[in-house]
Amino acid sequence: MIDPPGRAAGPAINRFLDSLGQLLITAVEMVHTRLELVFTELQEALESLLGLIVWWLVTLAAGALSLLFGGLALIFVFWDTHRVLVAVLITSVFVLMTLVAGSIVLAKLRQQRSLFATTLTELAKDRAFLKAPP
């Protein structure tokens, strides 16, 4: 028996469609993995930020109260002799500490790595792999 001319191409088309389907499945899995990575990084960043904010507030409250009561104690000790001088000196120390702390915070903000650095690196690797000749 002689097969019609279109029948011989059937298995080749089926193999092509199977390969195309596998390629699509691989692409979807790759996108899924990258999205999981993005959300994992986002969750880690949010947890880190929340912890940082809580400890920053505790530190700020404790520091403010200790500075307030320390300053008041010094003013009370020098109440009869140099209360205005001590008050100005304490205020100057507080302003200096505020400036130093502010510059430290700005430096730390500048040193932070970008939020999705790992994801962007992986996507760049994927792009390079897909652009590479077979």
C-alpha positions in Angstrom: 0.0 0.0 0.0 1.1 3.5 -0.8 0.6 6.1 1.9 -0.8 9.4 0.8 1.8 12.2 0.6 0.4 14.0 3.7 0.5 10.9 6.0 4.3 10.7 6.2 4.5 14.1 7.7 2.1 13.2 10.5 4.7 11.8 12.9 7.0 14.7 12.2 4.3 17.2 13.0 3.4 15.3 16.2 7.0 15.3 17.3 7.2 19.0 16.5 4.0 19.7 18.5 5.2 17.6 21.4 8.5 19.6 21.4 6.6 22.9 21.2 4.4 21.8 24.1 7.5 20.9 26.2 9.1 24.2 25.4 5.9 26.0 26.5 5.8 24.0 29.7 9.5 24.8 30.4 8.9 28.5 29.8 5.9 28.5 32.1 7.9 26.7 34.8 10.7 29.2 34.4 8.4 32.1 34.8 6.8 30.5 37.8 10.2 29.9 39.4 11.2 33.6 38.8 7.9 34.8 40.2 8.5 32.7 43.3 11.9 34.2 43.7 10.5 37.8 43.3 7.9 37.1 46.0 10.4 35.4 48.3 12.7 38.4 48.0 9.8 40.8 48.6 8.7 38.9 51.7 12.2 38.8 53.1 12.6 42.6 52.5 9.3 43.3 54.2 10.1 41.2 57.2 13.5 42.8 57.5 12.0 46.3 57.2 9.3 45.5 59.8 11.9 44.2 62.3 14.1 47.2 61.6 11.2 49.6 62.2 10.2 48.0 65.5 13.8 48.1 66.8 14.3 51.6 65.5 11.2 52.7 67.5 12.3 50.9 70.6 15.8 52.5 70.3 14.3 55.9 69.6 12.0 55.8 72.6 14.6 54.5 75.0 17.2 57.0 73.8 14.9 59.9 73.9 13.8 59.1 77.5 17.4 58.5 78.7 18.6 61.8 77.1 15.6 63.7 78.5 16.1 62.5 82.1 19.9 62.8 81.9 19.6 66.3 80.7 17.1 67.2 83.4 19.3 65.6 86.0 22.2 67.8 84.9 20.1 70.9 84.8 18.9 70.1 88.4 22.5 69.6 89.6 23.6 73.0 88.3 20.3 74.8 89.1 21.9 77.3 91.4 25.0 78.1 89.5 24.9 77.5 85.7 21.5 76.2 84.7 21.3 78.2 81.4 24.8 77.1 80.3 24.1 73.5 81.1 20.7 73.6 79.2 22.4 75.1 76.1 25.2 72.6 76.3 22.8 69.7 76.6 20.7 71.1 73.7 23.9 71.4 71.6 24.8 67.7 72.3 21.3 66.6 71.3 21.6 68.5 68.0 25.0 67.1 67.3 23.8 63.5 68.1 20.8 64.1 65.7 23.1 65.2 62.9 25.4 62.2 63.4 22.5 59.8 63.5 20.9 61.3 60.4 24.2 61.0 58.4 24.6 57.4 59.5 21.0 56.6 58.4 21.6 58.3 55.0 24.9 56.3 54.5 23.1 53.0 55.3 20.3 53.8 52.9 22.8 54.5 50.2 24.6 51.2 50.8 21.5 49.0 50.6 21.4 46.7 47.6 18.5 46.9 45.2 15.3 45.1 46.3 15.2 42.5 43.5 18.9 42.2 42.8 18.9 38.4 42.8 15.9 38.2 40.6 17.3 40.6 38.1 20.6 38.6 38.0 18.7 35.4 37.3 16.6 37.1 34.6 19.8 38.4 33.0 21.2 34.8 33.0 18.0 33.6 31.4 18.1 36.2 28.7 21.7 35.4 27.9 20.9 31.7 27.8 17.9 32.2 25.5 19.9 34.6 23.2 22.9 32.1 22.9 23.1 30.3 19.6 22.1 26.6 19.8 
